[in-house]
Amino acid sequence: MTFTGILARRAATYASLVKLAHTVFAAPFAVAALLLALTRPHVPLTAPRVLAIAVCLVLGRTAAMAYNRLVDRDIDAENPRTRQREIPAGLVSPRGAALLVLFSCAGFVASAATLGRTTAMLALPVLFVLLGYSHAKRFTWAAHLWLGVALGLAPGGAWLAVGAAPEPGIVALMVAVATWVGGFDILYSLQDEQFDRGHCLRSIPSRFGARGARAIARGLHLVTVTLLAASARLLGGHAAHALAVVLVAALLVYEHSLVTERADGSVDLSRIDQAFFDVNGWVSLGFGALVAIDVLLLRR
């Protein structure tokens, strides 16, 4: 194999380690927030600023995912569902993952510093939230909500990074993202209910059971839709923004229909990957696209 081929394979391995494709969850909401911020007065936007925001988004998420895989490598090795992940499988060394975390954290802080004093001051607290999630399930069953908060910071960060002042509409959007992520992470973690109980790991399914977990996820997603609607109203959304909220609501209903209870009381998880990645990918992409149409076409 050529040197270029080796580099490409290593890059693909590290991209798989940090689940680069899952950037689709947070990025469209960050883009939507950035576009909505431009509707506010005296909010400039330049190409270097957009690039710095993109770097922060990618490196912050990379740091969080690489750290999660590093911290959880022993747990992943014991779990049949995760033992083929890159570190337990020997494809990435713990040292390599640690170096990726350090590089990503340094790049995140440096990029945030170029965006202004506020983002520079918030960079380290944001990293604490992003990295802290990896330890949360060791002491609280609410770890799913911690993950939600971590992703909910993305639209807020984009909003502040372009110089927009905090206001209720963007806060509502951030909390909506947090409850959306928390809800779908609860559904996804149903796969590990028994493993978590056997290894003293805390999660909503291991604490409340599958039925209780699904009810909590439904409640969180009801809050998601309510807050998205409130955010659209507060931020002056037009028809396409309203349609984005309706689309999200419909997709979340469909997501929950994919995770059903069998006659014996167990949960049918045969379509959990579709519910987790496909449906939620369409939630974020659809919302982001419709908000872009609303801002760029309907508000002119």
N, C-alpha and C positions, 0 to 999 in steps of 0.2 A: 504494500500500500504506500502511496506517495505521502510526503510530509503534509501536503494540503489535505489529503484524505484523512490522515490521522487527526489533524486539527479540527476538521469538520465533525469527525466522530466524537471527539472530546467535547466540542461545543454542544453537540446534540445531547450528550450524556448529562452535562451540567444543566442544559435547558430542561431536560426531563426531571432532574433532581429538584428544581425549583418550580416545576409545573408552569413553565412560561406561558402556556396556552391559557391558564386560568387568569391571566391578566385581563381577560375579557370581562371578568366580573366587575372590577373597579374602574377600569379605564374609561368606559363610556359615560359613567356617572361623573367622573372628573372632568371630562370634556364638556358634558352638559352644564356643569357648574361654571366652568370657565366661560362658556358662551353666554350663560345667563348673567354672569358678572359684567360682561361687556354692555349689557343694557342699562347698567348704572352709570351715572354721570362721572366724567373725569377718570375713567378706567382705561389706561393705555394698554396696547398689546404690541409686542415686538417679537420678531423671530427668535432672538436669543432667549427671551423670557419663556416662550413656548418650549424651546429646546430644554431649558433648565427644569421646567415643570415636568416634562416627559422623563428626563433623567431621574428626577426625584421619585417619580411614580415607579419606574422600573427598578431602580436600585433599592428603594425602601422595601418593595415587595420581595426582591431577590434576597435581601438580608434576612427578612422574616422567615421565608421558606427554607433557606439554607440552614438557618439557626434551628428551625423546627426539626429538620431532618437530622441535624447533628445531635441535638439534645435527646431526640426520641429514638436514636439508632438501636439501642438495646431492646426497647419495647417493640419497635418495628421488626426486629429479628425474631421475636417470639410470636408475633401475630401472623397467622397464616395468610391473612389478606395483604399484609404489607412487607413480608419478609423478602420480596423480590425488589424492594426499593434499592436505589443505587448504593447507599452505604452498606446495608446488610449484605447485599449481593457482591460487594467488593469492587464495584465499578467506580466508586469515588471513595477516596480515603477520608477519614475524619479530619486529617490535617488539611486536605484540599478544600473540604467544606468550610473549615474554620477560616482559611485564607479568603475564601469567597465572601464570608460574612464580614470580615474586617474590611476588605476592599469595598464592598457595597455600602457599609456604614460610613466609611470615610468619604466616598463619592456622594452619598446622600447629604451629608452635613455640608460638604463643600458646595454642592449645587444649591442647597437651600440658602446658604449664605449669600449667593449672588442675587437672590430674589428680594432682598431687603432685610431690615432689622427684625421685623416681626417673625418672618419665616426662619431666620437664623436663630432666634431665641427659642423657637418651638421645635427645632430639629431634634434635639436630644430627648425632650419629653415624648415626642412622637416615636422615636426609636425605642424608648422604654415600653411603650404600649405595643409596638409591633413585635419586639422580641419577647416581651413578657408573656404573650399568649402561650408560648411553648411550655411554660411552667404551670399555667393556670389549672389544667386538668388534674394536677397533683394535689390541689387544695380546694377547688371549688367546682361544683357541678355546673356553674354558670359560665364555664369556659367558652361555650358557643357565643355568648353575648360579648365576651371579650374580643373574640374574632370579629364579630359584627362591628364593634367599635373601631377596631383596627382598619377595616375596609371603609367604614363610614368617615374616617378622617380624610379620605382621598378627595371627595368633592369640596370639603371645607378647606383643605390645603390649596386646591386649585383656585378657589374663590379668593383666598387671602393673597395668594402668590401674584395675582394680577392687580392687587391694590384695592379690591373692593372691601368696604367696611362690613363687619358682621351685622346680620339682621335675622329676624325670625324665620324668613323663608329658607335661607340656606341651612339654618339649624334644623328645620323640619326635614329638609332633604337628607342631611347627614344621619339623623335618627332613623329615617325611613330606610336608608341603606343598611344601617346597623341591624335593624329588626329583620329585614329581608335576609341578610347573610346569616344571622343567628338562627332564623327559622329553617333555612335549607340545610345548614350545618347539623341541626338536630336530626333532621330526616336522614341525612347521610350517615350519621353516627349510630343509627339503629343497627347497622351491620356489626358494630363492635359492642353491643349491649352486654353480652355474656363475657366477652374478653375483658372489658373494663371492670366488671364486678369481680372477676377472678384475679385481677392484678391491682386492685385498690386504686383504680383510676376513676375520677369523678366525671360524670356526664349526666345530662338530663335523662337519657334513656336508662342508664344504670340506676338513677335515683328514683325516677317516677314510672319506669316501665314503658313499654312501647306505646300503649294506649295513651298514657299521660303525656308522653313526649310528643306524640302526633297532635294532641289537643293544644299543647303549648306552642308548637310550630304554627298551627292554624291561627292561634291568637296573635302571635307575632306578625304573621303576614296580613292579618286584618289591620293591625296598627300600621304596617307598611303602606298599604293602599290609602288609608285615612290620611297619613302624613304626606304622602305624595300629592294627594288632592289639595291639602292645605298649603303645601309648598307652591304648587302651581298657581293657586289663587294669590298668595302673598307676593310672588315674584312676577305677577302680571302675565301669566301664561294665556295663550290664545287657543284656538281649536286644536292644533296639533299637539300642544302640551297636554290638553285635556284627554286627547285620544291616547297619548302615551300612558296616562294613568289607567285608562280603561284596558289597554293592552296588557299592562302589568297585572292587573286584577284577574283578567281572563287566564293568563299564563300560570299564575299561582294556583288558581282553582284546578287547572289541568295538572300541574305538578303534584298536588295532593291526591288527585285521582289515580296517579300512577303508583302510589304506595298504599295498598289496601290491606284489610284484615281478612285472613282466611276464616273458614268455618270453625276451625279448631282454636281460634284466638291468636294464632301466630300472624306475623306480618309478611306479606309477599313482597320481597325486595328484588325480584327478578328484573325490575325496570328502574332500579335506583340510580344507575349511571345515567340513564336518559333523563330522569327527573333532576339529577344534580347538575350535570354539565349542559346538556342540550337545552333544556327549558330555561335554566337560569342564564345561559348565554344569550338566548333570545330576549329575556327580560331586560338585560343591560343594553344589548345592541339596539333593540327596538325602542327603548326609552331614549337612549342617546340620539338615535337618528331622528326621532320625532321632535325632540326638543331642538335639535339643530335646525330642522325645517321651520319650527315655530319662530326661532330667533332670527335666522338668516333670511327667511322669505316672508313670513306673516307680519313681522314687526317693522318692516321697512316702510 
